[in-house]
Amino acid sequence: MSERLTMDLDEVKYIIGSVMEYGYESIGREKKNPCEFNEGRKLAYYEVLDTIYSRLLAYEQNPKDFGYPDDWEKAFLGK
């Protein structure tokens, strides 16, 4: 029988924060070396962060509580 692993809220916040940090690093790499690979990497991080953001909203959680700034999409999409 397998045991169910659980995570506390701080661990979830840490994971999301790490993904966000790597995402912002991908923006910097794309600016320093614009190419299809770096643009694709930046877009991939955006997609992951957007999925997490949407799920947080679906579970009636405030994304700010998980480290999302108000303008997080602007950094990735230039909006």
Secondary structure, 3 states (H helix, E strand, C coil): CCCCCCCCHHHHHHHHHHHHHHHHHHHHHHHHCCCHHHHHHHHHHHHHHHHHHHHHHHCCCCHHHHCCCCCHHHHHHCC
